[in-house]
Amino acid sequence: MDNRPIGVFDSGMGGLTTVRELRKQLPGEDIIYFGDTGRVPYGTKSRQTLMKYARQDIRFLLQFDPKAIVVACNSADTVRAAVAPEFDVPILGVVESAARAAAAATVSGKIGLIATETTIRSGVYEPILQALRPDAVLKKQACPLFVPLVENGRTEPGDPVLELVVEEYLSPLRDWNCDTLILGCTHYPLLSQVIGNFMGKTTKLINSGAEAAESLVRYLESEDLLSAPAHRGEYRYYVSDAPDSFAGLAKGFLGRELDGTVEQVEIGQF
């Protein structure tokens, strides 16, 4: 047993969808969350910049002696393999977990991926899917407007701007008849209802944040790192911009009122 916290970081608020799943499955775990709200989005940044940001985010979380860290951002996860060996802590990501779930879910082998421009350009999903499902074909679509829409609370069916953007981005994937669609950004689960309505019931949506949470659960169980049964989970949130804005939007991502402290940090010092 290990009562040390789990660290989670994201470019902004999307990683809270991963925290949401972790809280469901591991209610006794302490969680330290960092959202880099002052530098969001990561999805348009260069690989070099992402490596710099990921190192700073990990160094910040290391202050809390975490037993594991989850990179709850697909864009940041594109550089995890390069950065993680520099640190003496298990660092899990969202990409491999989502790819494994998609490979297992598809029947036709036609898998769609929607993500940020950085994740699409990185090609990080292709080798994983190729190894897991050699017959699979991946069709990708960058969705740069989804993150700002979600961060501004534009997530509900019937929103004319959101519906128009969804149609613009997803029409090629729907016309291609993919039976599995990876939501390759942890912001996107908040758009699941709109995306699901547009794609239709025959398309299975893969929530990368939820899949990462399940991978972490399996890892902690296998390594006997779960907290003691009597331990009650506590939550601390840190951001690099205004805490009030974060607190106001967090409920939509967590599915509950924000419980726990929110503090602003100067991430550039790490």
PyRosetta script that sets phi, psi and omega in degrees:
from pyrosetta import init, pose_from_sequence

init()
pose = pose_from_sequence("MDNRPIGVFDSGMGGLTTVRELRKQLPGEDIIYFGDTGRVPYGTKSRQTLMKYARQDIRFLLQFDPKAIVVACNSADTVRAAVAPEFDVPILGVVESAARAAAAATVSGKIGLIATETTIRSGVYEPILQALRPDAVLKKQACPLFVPLVENGRTEPGDPVLELVVEEYLSPLRDWNCDTLILGCTHYPLLSQVIGNFMGKTTKLINSGAEAAESLVRYLESEDLLSAPAHRGEYRYYVSDAPDSFAGLAKGFLGRELDGTVEQVEIGQF")
pose.set_psi(1, 150.3)
pose.set_omega(1, -175.8)
pose.set_phi(2, -150.8)
pose.set_psi(2, 114.1)
pose.set_omega(2, -176.6)
pose.set_phi(3, -89.5)
pose.set_psi(3, 5.8)
pose.set_omega(3, 176.1)
pose.set_phi(4, -63.9)
pose.set_psi(4, 155.7)
pose.set_omega(4, -176.5)
pose.set_phi(5, -76.9)
pose.set_psi(5, 167.1)
pose.set_omega(5, 169.4)
pose.set_phi(6, -99.6)
pose.set_psi(6, 131.7)
pose.set_omega(6, 175.2)
pose.set_phi(7, -96.8)
pose.set_psi(7, 139.1)
pose.set_omega(7, 178.4)
pose.set_phi(8, -135.7)
pose.set_psi(8, 133.6)
pose.set_omega(8, 174.4)
pose.set_phi(9, -136.4)
pose.set_psi(9, 154.6)
pose.set_omega(9, -178.2)
pose.set_phi(10, -152.0)
pose.set_psi(10, 167.2)
pose.set_omega(10, 178.0)
pose.set_phi(11, -68.4)
pose.set_psi(11, -19.9)
pose.set_omega(11, -177.7)
pose.set_phi(12, -162.0)
pose.set_psi(12, -111.2)
pose.set_omega(12, -174.4)
pose.set_phi(13, -107.4)
pose.set_psi(13, -14.7)
pose.set_omega(13, -174.3)
pose.set_phi(14, -58.4)
pose.set_psi(14, -33.6)
pose.set_omega(14, -179.9)
pose.set_phi(15, -63.1)
pose.set_psi(15, -14.2)
pose.set_omega(15, 175.8)
pose.set_phi(16, -65.1)
pose.set_psi(16, -22.2)
pose.set_omega(16, 175.0)
pose.set_phi(17, -67.8)
pose.set_psi(17, -31.2)
pose.set_omega(17, 174.1)
pose.set_phi(18, -71.5)
pose.set_psi(18, -42.7)
pose.set_omega(18, 176.1)
pose.set_phi(19, -58.7)
pose.set_psi(19, -39.9)
pose.set_omega(19, 178.8)
pose.set_phi(20, -56.6)
pose.set_psi(20, -45.4)
pose.set_omega(20, 179.8)
pose.set_phi(21, -70.2)
pose.set_psi(21, -38.3)
pose.set_omega(21, 178.1)
pose.set_phi(22, -62.8)
pose.set_psi(22, -39.0)
pose.set_omega(22, -179.8)
pose.set_phi(23, -66.4)
pose.set_psi(23, -33.7)
pose.set_omega(23, 177.5)
pose.set_phi(24, -67.0)
pose.set_psi(24, -45.2)
pose.set_omega(24, -171.9)
pose.set_phi(25, -87.9)
pose.set_psi(25, -27.0)
pose.set_omega(25, -176.9)
pose.set_phi(26, -132.1)
pose.set_psi(26, 66.3)
pose.set_omega(26, -175.0)
pose.set_phi(27, -64.2)
pose.set_psi(27, -16.4)
pose.set_omega(27, -178.7)
pose.set_phi(28, -92.5)
pose.set_psi(28, 4.6)
pose.set_omega(28, -176.7)
pose.set_phi(29, -96.0)
pose.set_psi(29, 139.3)
pose.set_omega(29, 170.7)
pose.set_phi(30, -77.9)
pose.set_psi(30, 139.9)
pose.set_omega(30, -178.9)
pose.set_phi(31, -129.6)
pose.set_psi(31, 130.4)
pose.set_omega(31, 173.0)
pose.set_phi(32, -110.2)
pose.set_psi(32, 119.8)
pose.set_omega(32, -177.1)
pose.set_phi(33, -113.8)
pose.set_psi(33, 133.0)
pose.set_omega(33, 171.4)
pose.set_phi(34, -120.3)
pose.set_psi(34, 124.2)
pose.set_omega(34, 174.6)
pose.set_phi(35, -113.7)
pose.set_psi(35, 119.8)
pose.set_omega(35, -175.6)
pose.set_phi(36, -83.2)
pose.set_psi(36, 61.8)
pose.set_omega(36, -172.8)
pose.set_phi(37, -64.8)
pose.set_psi(37, -21.5)
pose.set_omega(37, 178.7)
pose.set_phi(38, -77.4)
pose.set_psi(38, -15.4)
pose.set_omega(38, -177.4)
pose.set_phi(39, -125.3)
pose.set_psi(39, 10.9)
pose.set_omega(39, 177.1)
pose.set_phi(40, -67.2)
pose.set_psi(40, 143.1)
pose.set_omega(40, 2.2)
pose.set_phi(41, -91.8)
pose.set_psi(41, 156.8)
pose.set_omega(41, 172.1)
pose.set_phi(42, -83.8)
pose.set_psi(42, -18.5)
pose.set_omega(42, -170.9)
pose.set_phi(43, -67.7)
pose.set_psi(43, -7.6)
pose.set_omega(43, 177.8)
pose.set_phi(44, -113.2)
pose.set_psi(44, 4.5)
pose.set_omega(44, -174.5)
pose.set_phi(45, -87.3)
pose.set_psi(45, 157.7)
pose.set_omega(45, 178.2)
pose.set_phi(46, -74.7)
pose.set_psi(46, 164.4)
pose.set_omega(46, 178.1)
pose.set_phi(47, -60.6)
pose.set_psi(47, -41.5)
pose.set_omega(47, -179.5)
pose.set_phi(48, -62.0)
pose.set_psi(48, -43.3)
pose.set_omega(48, 178.6)
pose.set_phi(49, -65.9)
pose.set_psi(49, -41.3)
pose.set_omega(49, 179.0)
pose.set_phi(50, -62.5)
pose.set_psi(50, -39.1)
pose.set_omega(50, 177.8)
pose.set_phi(51, -63.6)
pose.set_psi(51, -41.2)
pose.set_omega(51, 176.8)
pose.set_phi(52, -61.4)
pose.set_psi(52, -48.5)
pose.set_omega(52, -178.7)
pose.set_phi(53, -63.4)
pose.set_psi(53, -44.6)
pose.set_omega(53, -178.3)
pose.set_phi(54, -61.5)
pose.set_psi(54, -42.7)
pose.set_omega(54, 178.0)
pose.set_phi(55, -60.6)
pose.set_psi(55, -43.8)
pose.set_omega(55, -180.0)
pose.set_phi(56, -65.0)
pose.set_psi(56, -42.2)
pose.set_omega(56, -179.7)
pose.set_phi(57, -63.2)
pose.set_psi(57, -42.7)
pose.set_omega(57, 179.7)
pose.set_phi(58, -66.9)
pose.set_psi(58, -43.9)
pose.set_omega(58, 178.8)
pose.set_phi(59, -59.2)
pose.set_psi(59, -39.8)
pose.set_omega(59, 178.0)
pose.set_phi(60, -60.8)
pose.set_psi(60, -47.3)
pose.set_omega(60, -177.7)
pose.set_phi(61, -67.4)
pose.set_psi(61, -28.0)
pose.set_omega(61, -179.5)
pose.set_phi(62, -63.5)
pose.set_psi(62, -20.3)
pose.set_omega(62, 175.8)
pose.set_phi(63, -57.1)
pose.set_psi(63, -27.5)
pose.set_omega(63, -173.8)
pose.set_phi(64, -96.2)
pose.set_psi(64, 7.3)
pose.set_omega(64, 178.9)
pose.set_phi(65, 51.9)
pose.set_psi(65, 56.5)
pose.set_omega(65, -178.6)
pose.set_phi(66, -71.2)
pose.set_psi(66, 150.7)
pose.set_omega(66, 175.5)
pose.set_phi(67, -83.5)
pose.set_psi(67, -16.6)
pose.set_omega(67, 175.9)
pose.set_phi(68, -164.4)
pose.set_psi(68, 155.1)
pose.set_omega(68, 177.4)
pose.set_phi(69, -126.4)
pose.set_psi(69, 136.7)
pose.set_omega(69, 176.2)
pose.set_phi(70, -109.6)
pose.set_psi(70, 124.0)
pose.set_omega(70, 173.0)
pose.set_phi(71, -84.1)
pose.set_psi(71, 96.0)
pose.set_omega(71, -173.8)
pose.set_phi(72, -92.4)
pose.set_psi(72, 42.7)
pose.set_omega(72, -178.3)
pose.set_phi(73, -147.6)
pose.set_psi(73, 117.4)
pose.set_omega(73, -178.2)
pose.set_phi(74, -60.4)
pose.set_psi(74, -39.0)
pose.set_omega(74, -178.9)
pose.set_phi(75, -63.9)
pose.set_psi(75, -46.6)
pose.set_omega(75, 177.6)
pose.set_phi(76, -66.2)
pose.set_psi(76, -31.0)
pose.set_omega(76, -178.2)
pose.set_phi(77, -70.0)
pose.set_psi(77, -17.3)
pose.set_omega(77, 177.2)
pose.set_phi(78, -66.8)
pose.set_psi(78, -18.1)
pose.set_omega(78, 178.7)
pose.set_phi(79, -112.1)
pose.set_psi(79, 5.7)
pose.set_omega(79, -176.5)
pose.set_phi(80, -59.3)
pose.set_psi(80, -42.8)
pose.set_omega(80, -177.3)
pose.set_phi(81, -60.7)
pose.set_psi(81, -31.1)
pose.set_omega(81, -179.8)
pose.set_phi(82, -81.2)
pose.set_psi(82, -31.3)
pose.set_omega(82, -173.1)
pose.set_phi(83, -95.0)
pose.set_psi(83, -38.4)
pose.set_omega(83, -171.9)
pose.set_phi(84, -55.4)
pose.set_psi(84, -39.4)
pose.set_omega(84, -178.7)
pose.set_phi(85, -61.3)
pose.set_psi(85, -14.9)
pose.set_omega(85, 179.6)
pose.set_phi(86, -76.5)
pose.set_psi(86, -10.4)
pose.set_omega(86, -172.7)
pose.set_phi(87, -123.9)
pose.set_psi(87, 143.7)
pose.set_omega(87, -178.0)
pose.set_phi(88, -94.9)
pose.set_psi(88, 61.8)
pose.set_omega(88, 177.8)
pose.set_phi(89, -155.8)
pose.set_psi(89, 142.2)
pose.set_omega(89, 176.5)
pose.set_phi(90, -63.4)
pose.set_psi(90, 128.6)
pose.set_omega(90, 179.8)
pose.set_phi(91, -125.0)
pose.set_psi(91, 113.6)
pose.set_omega(91, -179.1)
pose.set_phi(92, -105.2)
pose.set_psi(92, 156.2)
pose.set_omega(92, -178.9)
pose.set_phi(93, -129.4)
pose.set_psi(93, -179.4)
pose.set_omega(93, -176.9)
pose.set_phi(94, -94.0)
pose.set_psi(94, -25.6)
pose.set_omega(94, -170.8)
pose.set_phi(95, -66.9)
pose.set_psi(95, -54.2)
pose.set_omega(95, -177.4)
pose.set_phi(96, -62.0)
pose.set_psi(96, -38.7)
pose.set_omega(96, 179.6)
pose.set_phi(97, -62.5)
pose.set_psi(97, -43.8)
pose.set_omega(97, -180.0)
pose.set_phi(98, -68.3)
pose.set_psi(98, -39.8)
pose.set_omega(98, -179.9)
pose.set_phi(99, -63.1)
pose.set_psi(99, -41.7)
pose.set_omega(99, 178.6)
pose.set_phi(100, -63.3)
pose.set_psi(100, -41.9)
pose.set_omega(100, 179.4)
pose.set_phi(101, -65.0)
pose.set_psi(101, -40.4)
pose.set_omega(101, 179.8)
pose.set_phi(102, -67.0)
pose.set_psi(102, -41.8)
pose.set_omega(102, 179.6)
pose.set_phi(103, -62.4)
pose.set_psi(103, -36.1)
pose.set_omega(103, 179.4)
pose.set_phi(104, -75.9)
pose.set_psi(104, -29.3)
pose.set_omega(104, -173.4)
pose.set_phi(105, -84.2)
pose.set_psi(105, -34.0)
pose.set_omega(105, -172.3)
pose.set_phi(106, -69.3)
pose.set_psi(106, 140.9)
pose.set_omega(106, 174.5)
pose.set_phi(107, -101.8)
pose.set_psi(107, -45.5)
pose.set_omega(107, -177.6)
pose.set_phi(108, -79.1)
pose.set_psi(108, -19.8)
pose.set_omega(108, -174.8)
pose.set_phi(109, 86.2)
pose.set_psi(109, -0.1)
pose.set_omega(109, 178.9)
pose.set_phi(110, -94.7)
pose.set_psi(110, 105.7)
pose.set_omega(110, -175.1)
pose.set_phi(111, -113.7)
pose.set_psi(111, 129.0)
pose.set_omega(111, 175.2)
pose.set_phi(112, -98.5)
pose.set_psi(112, 150.1)
pose.set_omega(112, 176.6)
pose.set_phi(113, -133.6)
pose.set_psi(113, 123.1)
pose.set_omega(113, 171.3)
pose.set_phi(114, -114.3)
pose.set_psi(114, 135.4)
pose.set_omega(114, -173.4)
pose.set_phi(115, -164.5)
pose.set_psi(115, -176.1)
pose.set_omega(115, 175.7)
pose.set_phi(116, -75.4)
pose.set_psi(116, 167.3)
pose.set_omega(116, -179.6)
pose.set_phi(117, -61.3)
pose.set_psi(117, -39.5)
pose.set_omega(117, -179.5)
pose.set_phi(118, -63.4)
pose.set_psi(118, -44.8)
pose.set_omega(118, 179.6)
pose.set_phi(119, -64.4)
pose.set_psi(119, -42.0)
pose.set_omega(119, 179.1)
pose.set_phi(120, -62.0)
pose.set_psi(120, -47.1)
pose.set_omega(120, -178.0)
pose.set_phi(121, -65.1)
pose.set_psi(121, -30.7)
pose.set_omega(121, -173.3)
pose.set_phi(122, -66.1)
pose.set_psi(122, -28.6)
pose.set_omega(122, -177.0)
pose.set_phi(123, 68.2)
pose.set_psi(123, 21.7)
pose.set_omega(123, -172.5)
pose.set_phi(124, -70.4)
pose.set_psi(124, -26.8)
pose.set_omega(124, -178.5)
pose.set_phi(125, -77.2)
pose.set_psi(125, -31.9)
pose.set_omega(125, -171.7)
pose.set_phi(126, -58.1)
pose.set_psi(126, -51.7)
pose.set_omega(126, -177.5)
pose.set_phi(127, -65.1)
pose.set_psi(127, -32.1)
pose.set_omega(127, 179.1)
pose.set_phi(128, -67.7)
pose.set_psi(128, -46.9)
pose.set_omega(128, 179.1)
pose.set_phi(129, -65.2)
pose.set_psi(129, -38.0)
pose.set_omega(129, 179.7)
pose.set_phi(130, -61.7)
pose.set_psi(130, -40.0)
pose.set_omega(130, 179.8)
pose.set_phi(131, -70.4)
pose.set_psi(131, -36.2)
pose.set_omega(131, -176.8)
pose.set_phi(132, -82.9)
pose.set_psi(132, -35.9)
pose.set_omega(132, -173.9)
pose.set_phi(133, -145.2)
pose.set_psi(133, 82.0)
pose.set_omega(133, -173.6)
pose.set_phi(134, -57.6)
pose.set_psi(134, -25.3)
pose.set_omega(134, -178.1)
pose.set_phi(135, -86.4)
pose.set_psi(135, -4.5)
pose.set_omega(135, -176.4)
pose.set_phi(136, -74.0)
pose.set_psi(136, 147.7)
pose.set_omega(136, 175.2)
pose.set_phi(137, -119.4)
pose.set_psi(137, 130.9)
pose.set_omega(137, -178.0)
pose.set_phi(138, -109.1)
pose.set_psi(138, 126.4)
pose.set_omega(138, 175.4)
pose.set_phi(139, -114.8)
pose.set_psi(139, 127.0)
pose.set_omega(139, -170.6)
pose.set_phi(140, -112.9)
pose.set_psi(140, 149.7)
pose.set_omega(140, 177.3)
pose.set_phi(141, -145.1)
pose.set_psi(141, 118.3)
pose.set_omega(141, 173.7)
pose.set_phi(142, -74.0)
pose.set_psi(142, 139.7)
pose.set_omega(142, -178.4)
pose.set_phi(143, -130.0)
pose.set_psi(143, 68.2)
pose.set_omega(143, -171.6)
pose.set_phi(144, -63.1)
pose.set_psi(144, -22.5)
pose.set_omega(144, -178.4)
pose.set_phi(145, -86.2)
pose.set_psi(145, -11.3)
pose.set_omega(145, -176.1)
pose.set_phi(146, -65.3)
pose.set_psi(146, -44.1)
pose.set_omega(146, -177.4)
pose.set_phi(147, -62.1)
pose.set_psi(147, -51.1)
pose.set_omega(147, 178.5)
pose.set_phi(148, -62.1)
pose.set_psi(148, -32.7)
pose.set_omega(148, 176.5)
pose.set_phi(149, -63.2)
pose.set_psi(149, -46.8)
pose.set_omega(149, 179.9)
pose.set_phi(150, -64.8)
pose.set_psi(150, -44.0)
pose.set_omega(150, -178.4)
pose.set_phi(151, -63.7)
pose.set_psi(151, -21.2)
pose.set_omega(151, 178.6)
pose.set_phi(152, -102.4)
pose.set_psi(152, 14.1)
pose.set_omega(152, 173.6)
pose.set_phi(153, 77.9)
pose.set_psi(153, 12.9)
pose.set_omega(153, -179.4)
pose.set_phi(154, -90.5)
pose.set_psi(154, 80.4)
pose.set_omega(154, -172.8)
pose.set_phi(155, -126.5)
pose.set_psi(155, -6.8)
pose.set_omega(155, -169.6)
pose.set_phi(156, -90.3)
pose.set_psi(156, 143.5)
pose.set_omega(156, 172.6)
pose.set_phi(157, -56.0)
pose.set_psi(157, 141.9)
pose.set_omega(157, -179.4)
pose.set_phi(158, 95.5)
pose.set_psi(158, -13.2)
pose.set_omega(158, 175.7)
pose.set_phi(159, -67.1)
pose.set_psi(159, 115.7)
pose.set_omega(159, -172.1)
pose.set_phi(160, -62.8)
pose.set_psi(160, -36.5)
pose.set_omega(160, 179.0)
pose.set_phi(161, -67.3)
pose.set_psi(161, -48.3)
pose.set_omega(161, -179.3)
pose.set_phi(162, -61.8)
pose.set_psi(162, -45.2)
pose.set_omega(162, -178.6)
pose.set_phi(163, -61.4)
pose.set_psi(163, -39.2)
pose.set_omega(163, 179.3)
pose.set_phi(164, -66.3)
pose.set_psi(164, -42.8)
pose.set_omega(164, -179.9)
pose.set_phi(165, -66.1)
pose.set_psi(165, -41.8)
pose.set_omega(165, 178.0)
pose.set_phi(166, -60.2)
pose.set_psi(166, -45.1)
pose.set_omega(166, 179.0)
pose.set_phi(167, -61.5)
pose.set_psi(167, -42.2)
pose.set_omega(167, -179.2)
pose.set_phi(168, -62.3)
pose.set_psi(168, -46.0)
pose.set_omega(168, -175.9)
pose.set_phi(169, -76.9)
pose.set_psi(169, -40.4)
pose.set_omega(169, -167.2)
pose.set_phi(170, -97.6)
pose.set_psi(170, -8.8)
pose.set_omega(170, 179.2)
pose.set_phi(171, -55.4)
pose.set_psi(171, -44.5)
pose.set_omega(171, 179.4)
pose.set_phi(172, -61.2)
pose.set_psi(172, -35.8)
pose.set_omega(172, 179.8)
pose.set_phi(173, -72.7)
pose.set_psi(173, -39.7)
pose.set_omega(173, 178.0)
pose.set_phi(174, -66.4)
pose.set_psi(174, -41.6)
pose.set_omega(174, 179.3)
pose.set_phi(175, -65.8)
pose.set_psi(175, -27.5)
pose.set_omega(175, 179.3)
pose.set_phi(176, -77.9)
pose.set_psi(176, -15.2)
pose.set_omega(176, 177.2)
pose.set_phi(177, 66.0)
pose.set_psi(177, 43.2)
pose.set_omega(177, 173.7)
pose.set_phi(178, -68.0)
pose.set_psi(178, 142.3)
pose.set_omega(178, -179.8)
pose.set_phi(179, -98.0)
pose.set_psi(179, -4.8)
pose.set_omega(179, -179.8)
pose.set_phi(180, -140.4)
pose.set_psi(180, 134.3)
pose.set_omega(180, -179.0)
pose.set_phi(181, -130.5)
pose.set_psi(181, 118.1)
pose.set_omega(181, 177.9)
pose.set_phi(182, -82.9)
pose.set_psi(182, 122.8)
pose.set_omega(182, 172.8)
pose.set_phi(183, -83.8)
pose.set_psi(183, 88.7)
pose.set_omega(183, -168.8)
pose.set_phi(184, -84.0)
pose.set_psi(184, 36.8)
pose.set_omega(184, 174.6)
pose.set_phi(185, -158.5)
pose.set_psi(185, 135.3)
pose.set_omega(185, -174.6)
pose.set_phi(186, -73.8)
pose.set_psi(186, -3.9)
pose.set_omega(186, 169.8)
pose.set_phi(187, -76.7)
pose.set_psi(187, -30.6)
pose.set_omega(187, -167.9)
pose.set_phi(188, -65.9)
pose.set_psi(188, -26.7)
pose.set_omega(188, 177.3)
pose.set_phi(189, -56.2)
pose.set_psi(189, -26.1)
pose.set_omega(189, 177.1)
pose.set_phi(190, -69.0)
pose.set_psi(190, -14.3)
pose.set_omega(190, 177.3)
pose.set_phi(191, -102.5)
pose.set_psi(191, 9.5)
pose.set_omega(191, -173.4)
pose.set_phi(192, -56.3)
pose.set_psi(192, -40.3)
pose.set_omega(192, -177.2)
pose.set_phi(193, -66.2)
pose.set_psi(193, -44.9)
pose.set_omega(193, 179.8)
pose.set_phi(194, -67.2)
pose.set_psi(194, -44.6)
pose.set_omega(194, 179.4)
pose.set_phi(195, -64.2)
pose.set_psi(195, -44.5)
pose.set_omega(195, -180.0)
pose.set_phi(196, -63.1)
pose.set_psi(196, -40.2)
pose.set_omega(196, 177.9)
pose.set_phi(197, -62.1)
pose.set_psi(197, -39.5)
pose.set_omega(197, -178.0)
pose.set_phi(198, -73.6)
pose.set_psi(198, -42.7)
pose.set_omega(198, -176.1)
pose.set_phi(199, -75.7)
pose.set_psi(199, -29.9)
pose.set_omega(199, -179.7)
pose.set_phi(200, 99.0)
pose.set_psi(200, 163.3)
pose.set_omega(200, -173.1)
pose.set_phi(201, -69.2)
pose.set_psi(201, -18.6)
pose.set_omega(201, -177.9)
pose.set_phi(202, -81.8)
pose.set_psi(202, -6.6)
pose.set_omega(202, 179.6)
pose.set_phi(203, -102.3)
pose.set_psi(203, 121.3)
pose.set_omega(203, 179.3)
pose.set_phi(204, -86.8)
pose.set_psi(204, 129.9)
pose.set_omega(204, 178.6)
pose.set_phi(205, -94.0)
pose.set_psi(205, 131.7)
pose.set_omega(205, 179.8)
pose.set_phi(206, -105.3)
pose.set_psi(206, 115.1)
pose.set_omega(206, -179.6)
pose.set_phi(207, -87.0)
pose.set_psi(207, 105.0)
pose.set_omega(207, -173.9)
pose.set_phi(208, -63.6)
pose.set_psi(208, -35.7)
pose.set_omega(208, 178.7)
pose.set_phi(209, -66.4)
pose.set_psi(209, -42.2)
pose.set_omega(209, 179.0)
pose.set_phi(210, -66.3)
pose.set_psi(210, -38.9)
pose.set_omega(210, 178.9)
pose.set_phi(211, -65.8)
pose.set_psi(211, -37.6)
pose.set_omega(211, 177.2)
pose.set_phi(212, -65.1)
pose.set_psi(212, -39.0)
pose.set_omega(212, 178.2)
pose.set_phi(213, -61.9)
pose.set_psi(213, -42.8)
pose.set_omega(213, 179.2)
pose.set_phi(214, -65.2)
pose.set_psi(214, -37.6)
pose.set_omega(214, 177.1)
pose.set_phi(215, -63.1)
pose.set_psi(215, -40.7)
pose.set_omega(215, 178.8)
pose.set_phi(216, -64.9)
pose.set_psi(216, -41.6)
pose.set_omega(216, 178.3)
pose.set_phi(217, -57.5)
pose.set_psi(217, -47.0)
pose.set_omega(217, -179.4)
pose.set_phi(218, -62.9)
pose.set_psi(218, -39.7)
pose.set_omega(218, -179.8)
pose.set_phi(219, -64.9)
pose.set_psi(219, -48.6)
pose.set_omega(219, -178.8)
pose.set_phi(220, -62.1)
pose.set_psi(220, -38.6)
pose.set_omega(220, 177.8)
pose.set_phi(221, -64.7)
pose.set_psi(221, -44.0)
pose.set_omega(221, -176.1)
pose.set_phi(222, -67.9)
pose.set_psi(222, -29.6)
pose.set_omega(222, -178.4)
pose.set_phi(223, -98.2)
pose.set_psi(223, 6.3)
pose.set_omega(223, -178.5)
pose.set_phi(224, 55.3)
pose.set_psi(224, 46.1)
pose.set_omega(224, -177.6)
pose.set_phi(225, -109.6)
pose.set_psi(225, 7.6)
pose.set_omega(225, 178.3)
pose.set_phi(226, -68.1)
pose.set_psi(226, 151.2)
pose.set_omega(226, 177.4)
pose.set_phi(227, -66.9)
pose.set_psi(227, 160.8)
pose.set_omega(227, 177.7)
pose.set_phi(228, -59.7)
pose.set_psi(228, 145.8)
pose.set_omega(228, -176.9)
pose.set_phi(229, -54.2)
pose.set_psi(229, -33.1)
pose.set_omega(229, -177.8)
pose.set_phi(230, -82.3)
pose.set_psi(230, -7.9)
pose.set_omega(230, -175.8)
pose.set_phi(231, -73.3)
pose.set_psi(231, 135.4)
pose.set_omega(231, 179.4)
pose.set_phi(232, -106.6)
pose.set_psi(232, 125.6)
pose.set_omega(232, -175.4)
pose.set_phi(233, -64.2)
pose.set_psi(233, 137.4)
pose.set_omega(233, 174.4)
pose.set_phi(234, -122.8)
pose.set_psi(234, 155.1)
pose.set_omega(234, -171.2)
pose.set_phi(235, -131.3)
pose.set_psi(235, 132.6)
pose.set_omega(235, 176.8)
pose.set_phi(236, -130.1)
pose.set_psi(236, 134.9)
pose.set_omega(236, -176.1)
pose.set_phi(237, -121.0)
pose.set_psi(237, 136.9)
pose.set_omega(237, 179.0)
pose.set_phi(238, -130.0)
pose.set_psi(238, 143.2)
pose.set_omega(238, -178.7)
pose.set_phi(239, -136.9)
pose.set_psi(239, 161.8)
pose.set_omega(239, 178.8)
pose.set_phi(240, -102.6)
pose.set_psi(240, 5.8)
pose.set_omega(240, 175.8)
pose.set_phi(241, -136.4)
pose.set_psi(241, -161.1)
pose.set_omega(241, -171.1)
pose.set_phi(242, -59.2)
pose.set_psi(242, 120.5)
pose.set_omega(242, 177.9)
pose.set_phi(243, -62.4)
pose.set_psi(243, -33.3)
pose.set_omega(243, -177.5)
pose.set_phi(244, -62.3)
pose.set_psi(244, -42.2)
pose.set_omega(244, 179.1)
pose.set_phi(245, -62.8)
pose.set_psi(245, -42.0)
pose.set_omega(245, 179.0)
pose.set_phi(246, -62.0)
pose.set_psi(246, -49.2)
pose.set_omega(246, -178.1)
pose.set_phi(247, -61.1)
pose.set_psi(247, -34.9)
pose.set_omega(247, -178.1)
pose.set_phi(248, -69.3)
pose.set_psi(248, -29.9)
pose.set_omega(248, -177.3)
pose.set_phi(249, -99.8)
pose.set_psi(249, -12.7)
pose.set_omega(249, -171.7)
pose.set_phi(250, -61.5)
pose.set_psi(250, -33.2)
pose.set_omega(250, -176.6)
pose.set_phi(251, -57.0)
pose.set_psi(251, -39.4)
pose.set_omega(251, -179.0)
pose.set_phi(252, -63.5)
pose.set_psi(252, -32.6)
pose.set_omega(252, -179.6)
pose.set_phi(253, -82.7)
pose.set_psi(253, -39.0)
pose.set_omega(253, -176.7)
pose.set_phi(254, -83.9)
pose.set_psi(254, -20.6)
pose.set_omega(254, -176.5)
pose.set_phi(255, 75.2)
pose.set_psi(255, 16.6)
pose.set_omega(255, 179.6)
pose.set_phi(256, -162.3)
pose.set_psi(256, 169.3)
pose.set_omega(256, 175.6)
pose.set_phi(257, -64.8)
pose.set_psi(257, 147.4)
pose.set_omega(257, 178.9)
pose.set_phi(258, -69.9)
pose.set_psi(258, 119.2)
pose.set_omega(258, 176.6)
pose.set_phi(259, -118.2)
pose.set_psi(259, 121.2)
pose.set_omega(259, -175.2)
pose.set_phi(260, 129.0)
pose.set_psi(260, 164.3)
pose.set_omega(260, -177.4)
pose.set_phi(261, -80.1)
pose.set_psi(261, 151.3)
pose.set_omega(261, 174.2)
pose.set_phi(262, -125.9)
pose.set_psi(262, 123.7)
pose.set_omega(262, -178.6)
pose.set_phi(263, -130.5)
pose.set_psi(263, 148.7)
pose.set_omega(263, 176.5)
pose.set_phi(264, -94.0)
pose.set_psi(264, 138.7)
pose.set_omega(264, 178.5)
pose.set_phi(265, -128.8)
pose.set_psi(265, 156.5)
pose.set_omega(265, 174.2)
pose.set_phi(266, -93.5)
pose.set_psi(266, 93.8)
pose.set_omega(266, -171.6)
pose.set_phi(267, -69.9)
pose.set_psi(267, -22.5)
pose.set_omega(267, -178.0)
pose.set_phi(268, -64.2)
pose.set_psi(268, -16.1)
pose.set_omega(268, -179.2)
pose.set_phi(269, -79.5)
pose.set_psi(269, -11.6)
pose.set_omega(269, -174.9)
pose.set_phi(270, -95.2)
pose.dump_pdb("model.pdb")
